[in-house]
């Protein structure tokens, strides 16, 4: 496998894109299942930047996740992350970036599963020195939108379609 993206075969690029998608999926699944240590391992080599708060190192990232996510009796945040519009830029065999949108849904006692926050994940990945496997080097989630219950406006029905 060549190191320059212009020299990579289509198969090489697909393999790298698949690896990036797998890291993204592992991250959100770990969040939803409350697997703090697994995400700290995924992000161990990363500069973790969430809405301007920067954390680095496995232990600091694990502590940040424990302190800033609400966990329930079942040791999960009772969330469901949806990731969409994933764009992956393969720079070389040892570097790639990904950009995507996310929506976090949450279900609490007495409430249905509903969207609570949306935003973007921006990831820069590099191959580790120990091998060719890509690791997250920088993980950023810029400030996000928090959802509030929809309000109806005059001239619109609850579905958001203008009434005639």
N, C-alpha and C positions, 0 to 999 in steps of 0.2 A: 504494500500500500504506500503510495507516494505521500509526501507531507503537504504539498501545495494543493489547494482545492481545485485549481484548473487542471491538475494532472490526475485527479481522482476519477476512477471509473464510476459509472452510474450505480453499480452494485455497491461500491465502497460508500458512496454518499447515502444510499438507502440504509445501509447497515448503521452508519453514524446517526442518521435521522431516527431510526428505530431505537437506538440506545438513548437518545435524548428524550424521545417520547416515553420510554420506559422509566427514566429517572423522574420525569414530571408526574407520571401516573403514580409511581411509588410514593412520592412526596405527599400528594393529596390523599391517597389511601391511608398512609401512615397518620396524617392529621386526623382524618375521620375516625380511625380506630384507636386514637390516643397513644400511638406508638412513638413517644417522645424520643427515646433513645435511638430508634431506627432512623428518625429524621435527623437527629444530631449527628449520626454517622454519615448520612447522605451529604450533610452540609459541613462536615468536619473541616474541609479545606476551603470553605467559602467565606466570603465577606457577606454576611446576612444582613440585609437592609430592608426593614419593614417600616414604611411610612416615616423614614428619616432616622429611625433607631438602628444603629449599626452594632452588630454583635459578631464576634469571631471566635472560633475554637469550639470543639465538640461540647465541652462542659458548659461553656457560656451560652451556647445555642440551646442546649437542653434546659438550662435554668430559665432562659428567656421564654421558651415554649411553656414550661410549667407555670411560670408566673403570669403569663399574659393570655392564656387560653383558659376558659372556664371548663372544668371537668366535672362530670356528674357521678352519681353513685356507681355507674357502670364503667367508670374510668375513661369515658369518651366525652368529647364535646357535643355529641349528638348532632353532628353536622354531616352534610353531604356536599362535597365540592364537585362542581361541574367545570370542566375546562374546555374552551372552544377557540376556534380561529387560531390554531397553533401554527406559527411560522418558524421555520428553522433555517438558519443560515450556516452552512458548513464552510468554515474558513480554510480548514486543512484537516488532515487526518488526526490532528491533536487539538483542534479548537473548533467550537461551534457556539452559536447563540440561539436562544429561542425566545419568542414573544408570544403571549397568549392572554386571553381574557379568562377570568374566573368568576363564578357565582357561588356563593356559599349559602346553602339552605340549612335551616335548623328546625328541629322538632323538639318541643318541650311539652311537659304534661299539660293537657288542656288546650294545646295549640297545634294546628296542623304544620306539616313541613312547609316552610315558607322562606323566601329569599331574605337574607339579612345583610349581605354585603356583596359588592362586586368590585372588580379591579383588574389589574394586569400583573402578570408575572413576567419579569425580564431576567433571563438567565444567561450567564456566560460560562461555558464549560471548557475545561482543559484536561488533557490526558495527565494522569499522575506520573510522578517520577518512578514509581514502583512498577509501572506497566502501562499498557496502552489504553486501559479502560478510562473513559471520560468521567471526570468528577466535576461537580458544580464548583466553580471558582468564585462567582459572584451571583447572588440571588437578591433580586430587588422587587418589592411590591410597593409602588408609589402610593400616596394617599388614596384611599378608596371611598366609594359612595356607600353610605349606609341607607338601607331601605326603610321607609316608613309606610304605614298603611296607606293605600291609595285613597285619595280624596276625590269625590266627584265634583266636577265643575259645571256651572250652568251651561246648557246646550250640549252636554255630553252624557251618554248613559254610562253605566258601570264598566262596560267593555271598552270604553275609550273611542267609540265610533260616534261621530256627530249625528245627533238626532235631526230629522227633517220635519 
